[in-house]
Amino acid sequence: MSAAEDVAEVAFAVGYDSPSQFSREYRRQFGFPPGEDGRRLWQASALSEASP
């Protein structure tokens, strides 16, 4: 599944009819697009799991 598909899935799950509208509002609220946030969180999670 691609990042765009993931964002669309989340958008529909939280009630948006349009993934692009969800992305715009997400960026306004958090300062970066949802796909970038997902990658950042995934990397942080991977690093914390690697730490003893």
HELIX and SHEET records of a PDB file:
HELIX    1   1 ALA A    3  ALA A   13  1                                  11    
HELIX    2   2 PRO A   19  PHE A   30  1                                  12    
HELIX    3   3 PRO A   34  ALA A   50  1                                  17    
END                                                                             
